[in-house]
Amino acid sequence: MLARYAEDVQEMKLGFVGLGIMGLPMSLNLQRAGFTLSVYNRNPARAQTLEKAGAKLCRSPKEVAENADIIFICVSDTPDVEQVIFGTDGIIHGAKAGSIVVDMSTISPEETKKFARRLAEKNIEMIDAPISGGEAGAITGTLSIMAGGSAEAFARVKPYFEKLGKNIVHVGTNGAGQVAKACNQIVIAVSIEAVSEALLFAEKCGVDGRKVREALMGGFAGSKVMEVHGNRMLNDDYKPGFKAKLHRKDMGIVMDTAAKVKAFLPGAALATRHIDEALEAGDGELDSSAIFKVLRKKVK
Amino acid sequence: MLARYAEDVQEMKLGFVGLGIMGLPMSLNLQRAGFTLSVYNRNPARAQTLEKAGAKLCRSPKEVAENADIIFICVSDTPDVEQVIFGTDGIIHGAKAGSIVVDMSTISPEETKKFARRLAEKNIEMIDAPISGGEAGAITGTLSIMAGGSAEAFARVKPYFEKLGKNIVHVGTNGAGQVAKACNQIVIAVSIEAVSEALLFAEKCGVDGRKVREALMGGFAGSKVMEVHGNRMLNDDYKPGFKAKLHRKDMGIVMDTAAKVKAFLPGAALATRHIDEALEAGDGELDSSAIFKVLRKKVK
């Protein structure tokens, strides 16, 4: 049974559109795991490493879809995904009935649902599977993957997810993966606010923030954000990590969607405002823990 | 050397004032570890368990101080600590020069510094050592202890702290323990806000919050608050934990001190407002994760 299953997996042909900071190491992990990939990137120079590893370089998302049963997408924002799937030379013009489009970008949950419906009209399945864990997670294959879509399509794609990530959760139907990713970005933004305010309070009281972090890590205030982002603040070193400008883009999706579903998110709005202020100060390329720099400049 | 050290520890006589939800199990842990305690509680009925275990029941904090080299305090708020130390029949009227007052209550960092200075005039040392970990941590001896005071006094008290807690950090000089505890309460309050908003967003989007929590726990959004308080929200079960009314008292200390040191804490102010709304709704006896109930009721 296991052998048969592994054989099925090997027979699937894969496509990958979008070879950016995340997409390039992710597609490389799939290629190196022994799968055959057809790939497309707007800037073909980014595809050289993959070509050397044996991937087929295509001239359009449509050509990728013609050569693949499962087409992964990893691009920047909602309009990019729409263009890649539905634009001239888009995936929908090349994909066979029964194929699956797996969008690993972080985009609007509402638009994701619409994209899935449009694909379903052509008997193409869609899985939204945004990721968390950054470039390091993409390289080491330890991403968190939050998936939305049918149980059947998720089961078909899961063996490939296992080459890309560790914590792989089927959250619900189409769009549910994007909702989980939005929740992820809310929690991280507001937790950065929490740790920033605590360390600012300590600093203003003349107390060593490192000792405070040490005292808090073992208890109920302990978190990954306290550990990682708290350390960035204490070292005054905001090398990303996750860039403030990208976190701002994701919080835009959160706040837009929140308005539509009538969710009251004042903490997320506050953290978004502080990320905006980091961008206004020219710190968009820094890690979003630069919220601490913003708060530090304020005088009550 | 170790034997000699242990012997010194055994010779110290201990006092404990305040046998409440936290103080009773803490003093019992000290008594059961083989130390001799003199204890006082406003309501002497609470002291019976300790008396049975071998502790000496005193009629005032002064009498406790007359019988002890190290006097622990665990009461509710700043005025209570002031009364216990400096009031009629207070500790200062019975304590010997060279003794140490260890205040494990959560009170104002600024007042703590003043108390320490007043005690120093009588050659009495003070250590502020607020705790985190709740009743369960007090019973099992697994509290987090954040201490402020001189390194010498901390070293003398540390062996007793080890009977009460696990993560024991000497944060800095007098008041630094209270500052760390304030930071702890900021992080927990704002993190509860973060998790509440994320789970509210998921709910309004029609996505299973349990799956979202599962997807987020392994990544950068993972935290003790997501684990413990997130679970309370998802189960709609707000049995404390830590009561909203006590968290509100601590946030009062935070916001008062923040105003004095000119720290800008808008996230903490927001979370405090939501705890207030929980209290207004009659939920002060519930865990402070009842912030989720407050947000849920709002319509944008």
Interface residues (C-beta under 8 A of the other chain):
Chain A: P109 S132 G133 S144 M146 K166 N167 V169 H170 V171 G172 G175 A176 V179 A180 A182 C183 N184 I186 V187 I188 A189 V190 S191 E193 A194 V195 E197 A198 L199 L200 F201 A202 K204 C205 V207 D208 K211 V212 E214 A215 L216 M217 G218 G219 F220 A221 G222 S223 K224 V225 M226 V228 V254 T257 A258 A259 V261 K262 A263 F264 L265 P266 G267 A268 L270 A271 L295 K298 V299 K300
Chain B: P109 S132 G133 S144 M146 K166 N167 V169 H170 V171 G172 G175 A176 V179 A180 A182 C183 N184 I186 V187 I188 A189 V190 S191 E193 A194 V195 E197 A198 L199 L200 F201 A202 E203 K204 C205 V207 D208 K211 V212 E214 A215 L216 M217 G218 G219 F220 A221 G222 S223 K224 V225 M226 V228 V254 T257 A258 A259 V261 K262 A263 F264 L265 P266 G267 A268 L270 A271 L295 K298 V299 K300
